[in-house]
Amino acid sequence: MSGTISLESVSKRFPGGVLAVDDLSLEVEPGEFLVLVGPSGCGKTTALRMVAGLEPVTSGQIRINDRVVTRLPPRHRDIAMVFQNYALYAHMPVRGNMGFGLKMAGVPKGEIRRRVDEAAAMLGLTELLDRKPRQLSGGQRQRVAMGRAIVREPSAFLMDEPLSNLDAKLRVEMRGEIIRVQRRIAAPTLYVTHDQTEAMTMGDRVAILRDGVLQQLGTPDEIYDHPVNVFVAGFIGSPSMNLITATLEGSAATFGGSRLDLPRRAGLAAYDGRQIVLGIRPEDFDTAGAGALELTTNRVESLGSELVAYLDCGQPGVEITARLERRAGVEEGRPVRLAVDLDRLYFFDPESGAAIA
Amino acid sequence: MTSIGWRIVKLVAILAIVVWSVGPILIGISTSVSTQREVNAVPTRWVPEEPTLNAYHDLLGGTSSQRAGGTVTEKGTFTRSISNSAFLSVVSTAIILVVSTMAAYAFGRLRFRFGGALLAILVGTMIVPIFVVVISLFKILADHQLIDSRRGLIMVFVATLSPLATWLLYTQVREMPAEPEEAALIDGCARWQAFVRIVIPQMSSGIAAVAAIIVLSVWGEFLIPLLLTSTMNAKPVTVQITEYVGKYTTNYPILAAAGVLALIPPALLALVLNRRITGMLAGSS
């Protein structure tokens, strides 16, 4: 039961003229968990709804398991979808909810019972099969929605922010659970979220969408280590990457009152004497080492295991975020000298936002 | 102190409302078990000294025009009028519910040409008082031999009440989340299957409420059946009751008994559906 989901140059223009998805192409490999992530309004849910058949496609082609489904109604696409608000059938018990798809497909009653029981056991829902959705907690409803999707044994799974209605602790728990179930079913899964942590922790690969345009598609590590532009760099990672406009003079970048001697980079030569956007991840600061910056601490947040310090670099409107170890010795209102891991600096073109090689 | 004063004000207000609405019914019941003589007695007797079911007997069992004191109570006319009312209410409501539920869903969920304009026109017809169209209505029905027929009345009721039902259900459809239907579409339903299996159960509390409103409206309708009926073929109880008001004398016990009997079916319905509606509202998640 391993298929693929593929979008080829798919676009969606709403009747009002808004281009929600612009020439989107991507393929979910057999068994792959692909996360489509972006800020709200970026077109990710529209893209998912087009794959589901709930939203007509303006142009382009969608294939599921190598079968063109672009114009097919949802019921003929052999997919299952988990909705953000679970979308359970309020008038049916859990068993009825989970077995509904099989019933519609004309599967014999005994077989439905067997498959629902099996899925319920996998999700720990056995005790709840006779309850109505309103008698369940949020996490339990979420499981039922998952169960309803998996009993169908579809060619592909679609998930639309399924965890965003849960509290933080349960969300972390369900993340693991969804991944565990998906690995077991091994059907290609397209998962939509606005939460970059979910994207990074769950996705085999992550696709980042902005204003309907695909920015980057790759494994979480690839995207983290090599963001293609300023948007991806700022979107992925928590706390976000520091993005500082700096002036390049020879082999040094200056901003505010600071000066950093940069390692040699082929792409940077063309920017001599011009501005660049310098990217530094918060965890690439340290209290000891080369390439130091003189900063003033504005505010310190303790996370217990480490500190997050917000620092003033002398450039108006720019606050630098640094993740430091607990005993870093930073104090609010005091100057501090922080080293930067020079090999892990990022450079972007200030106009296009594209990464400089 | 203010809270006690406020509670007294509230209590008085509630009592006033109860007396206002229940009082006439109690007087009606009391009158219906009195004799004509007691009704006319001075000073007024609120509770009859010798309660009697004669008026009910005359009304349901039929004839005894002497005892009825001039009022004509032919055997079976009253029961026939009750059954006319029941038939008109049930059939009109059934048709209206089928038509309006589907129309409300279409207006609320589907995008189609002139959908908004059609809905506006439909709702707009509610502003037009029935008196304005009653003459042309009479002529149309007469041309099609539908005067004094239950069929004709049902057509008029469906036409006049379905805009209200559609509007009420439309607002409900707009408030309902679309996801369960979408889940059903993905789970293998065609649009109509999702409508029947998921949407209608979701709307059941609203449908029950609208059903109650329509049944009660049809049951209480007076002017239209007065104009469009002439015999027991189709005459509902609201019109039949007026027959018990004589030109020179009126048999008040019979009139009151007719009123009490006409009240029972809608009262029972309101009771049953009220429980259902509150139960559903409390249980909806």
Interface residues (C-beta under 8 A of the other chain):
Chain A: A52 G53 L54 P73 P74 R75 R77 I79 A80 M81 F83 Q84 N85 Y86 A87 L88 Y89 A90 H91 F100 G101 M104 A105 P133 R134 R148 R152
Chain B: P177 E179 P180 E182 A183 A184 L185 I186 D187 G188 C189 A190 Q193 I198 P201 Q202 S204 G283 S284 S285
